[in-house]
Amino acid sequence: MATFDYTYRFNLLKPAEEILFDRIKKDDRHAFEELFRRFYSGLCRYAESIMKDETLAEDVVQLVFINIWEKRKELIINKNFKSYLFRSTFNTCLNQIKQKELSKKSSQALAILHSGIEQSFLIQIEADELERKIKLAIESLPQKCRLVFDLSRFEGLKNKEVATRLNLSIKTVEAHISKALNIIRSKIYK
């Protein structure tokens, strides 16, 4: 009498990237390389739309994948894996923007350091200021634009899911996200 492998049946119901991620958790480098190949270029395009710099965008995506590999054992993904990748990329972009802003101001901080003020205190003030700017920029978005942005970036919904939930077209959702990113960038860099 043959036995039925329920693990195999369960895996048939999982999306391919979740199966790959299960294999990655078991140190399968080939699965990691496959996941990288599937998502790298799309994530780079997405990161470039935020960073406005191809090289920085590639660096961001590489950091995302390095983080996945390094934390593969303890990483728990409750949502769609693709959404997780895009949200991680978005958050890494924001962190890189923060670091870029801080390094730009570090020369100012060094000059002030010579006048007797501690550098770490100034950097913390600048980091707090940048975080405040990002929060204010998001809060300043028009209501519908902010709602679309929050659903897309912070709840990890796909554009189609956002469009369905808000009864909008996908093009309208894309326009709101683009507008939100432009507003956030303009508020951070002014």
PEBEL-V458541 format. One record per residue. RES is the residue in one letter. PHI is phi as a letter, one per 40 degrees, with the letter a starting at -180 (NA if undefined). PSI is psi in whole degrees, 0 to 359 (999 if undefined). BURIAL is + if it has 16 or more other ideal C-beta (glycine too) atoms within 10 Angstrom, else -. Layout:
BEGIN
RES|PHI|PSI|BURIAL, RES|PHI|PSI|BURIAL
END
This chain:
BEGIN
M|NA|124|-, A|c|145|-, T|b|150|-, F|c|131|-, D|c|100|-, Y|c|331|-, T|c|316|-, Y|c|316|-, R|c|318|-, F|c|319|-, N|c|332|-, L|c|335|-, L|c|346|-, K|c|146|-, P|c|152|-, A|d|319|-, E|c|331|+, E|c|322|-, I|c|316|-, L|d|317|+, F|c|322|+, D|d|320|-, R|c|323|+, I|c|320|+, K|d|337|-, K|c|23|-, D|g|28|-, D|c|102|+, R|c|327|-, H|c|321|-, A|c|320|+, F|c|316|+, E|c|321|-, E|c|315|+, L|c|318|+, F|d|311|+, R|c|321|-, R|c|322|-, F|b|346|+, Y|d|306|+, S|c|320|-, G|c|319|-, L|c|325|+, C|c|317|+, R|c|317|-, Y|c|313|+, A|c|323|+, E|c|327|+, S|c|336|-, I|c|313|+, M|c|336|+, K|f|31|-, D|a|117|-, E|c|316|-, T|c|315|-, L|c|322|+, A|c|316|+, E|c|320|+, D|c|317|+, V|c|311|+, V|c|321|+, Q|c|321|+, L|c|320|+, V|c|313|+, F|c|323|+, I|c|317|-, N|c|318|-, I|c|314|+, W|c|316|-, E|c|328|-, K|b|18|-, R|d|326|+, K|c|320|-, E|b|355|-, L|c|127|-, I|b|124|-, I|b|110|-, N|c|339|-, K|b|186|-, N|d|133|+, F|c|322|+, K|c|317|+, S|c|320|+, Y|c|315|+, L|c|315|+, F|c|322|+, R|c|320|+, S|c|319|+, T|c|316|+, F|d|312|+, N|c|321|-, T|c|322|+, C|c|314|+, L|c|319|+, N|c|320|-, Q|c|321|+, I|c|317|+, K|c|312|+, Q|c|322|-, K|c|317|+, E|c|319|+, L|c|319|-, S|c|328|-, K|c|325|-, K|c|356|+, S|c|327|-, S|c|324|-, Q|c|319|-, A|c|322|+, L|c|320|-, A|c|320|-, I|c|326|-, L|d|320|-, H|c|340|-, S|c|9|-, G|h|359|-, I|c|136|-, E|c|135|-, Q|c|317|-, S|c|324|-, F|c|317|-, L|c|318|+, I|c|320|-, Q|c|319|-, I|c|316|-, E|c|320|+, A|c|317|-, D|c|320|-, E|c|317|-, L|c|317|+, E|c|320|-, R|c|318|-, K|c|318|+, I|c|314|+, K|c|315|-, L|c|322|-, A|c|316|+, I|c|319|+, E|c|333|-, S|c|352|-, L|c|146|+, P|d|151|-, Q|d|309|-, K|c|319|-, C|c|316|+, R|c|320|+, L|c|314|-, V|c|314|+, F|c|314|+, D|c|314|-, L|c|321|+, S|c|310|+, R|c|325|+, F|b|336|-, E|b|352|-, G|g|21|+, L|c|147|+, K|c|160|+, N|d|320|+, K|c|319|-, E|c|320|+, V|c|315|+, A|d|316|+, T|c|314|-, R|c|322|-, L|c|4|+, N|f|50|-, L|b|165|+, S|c|158|-, I|c|321|-, K|c|321|-, T|c|319|+, V|c|313|+, E|c|320|+, A|c|318|-, H|c|318|+, I|c|316|+, S|c|316|-, K|c|316|+, A|c|314|+, L|c|320|+, N|c|319|-, I|c|316|+, I|c|314|+, R|c|315|-, S|c|323|-, K|c|327|+, I|c|320|+, Y|c|7|-, K|c|999|-
END
